[in-house]
Amino acid sequence: MIIRIMGEGQWDVPDSVLHELNGIDSQVEHAVATGSQEELTTALTHLVNTLRTQGHQVPDDQILDSDLIVPDETATVEEVSQLLAGNGSGDGLIPG
């Protein structure tokens, strides 16, 4: 699965990590629902670090379609709320 971290680049992440990412995604959704920037920053940091450690960065000279796009750890509650609202599936940032 190719996941783009906004402002950073793409990561090739094995499907086996999806369950872990969904758990972190639940933390992101909770932080947005409660309006907690501190909780959101912690959850996004965990999400991005998991992508970086479990995946492999796609070289900049390769052009691949992203399966998912996630915000970096500096995103605000408002920005992530807009991303979640634009996701018609209701699955959060990570489907499943």
Order of alpha helices (4+ residues) and beta strands (2+ residues): beta-beta-alpha-alpha-beta-beta-alpha
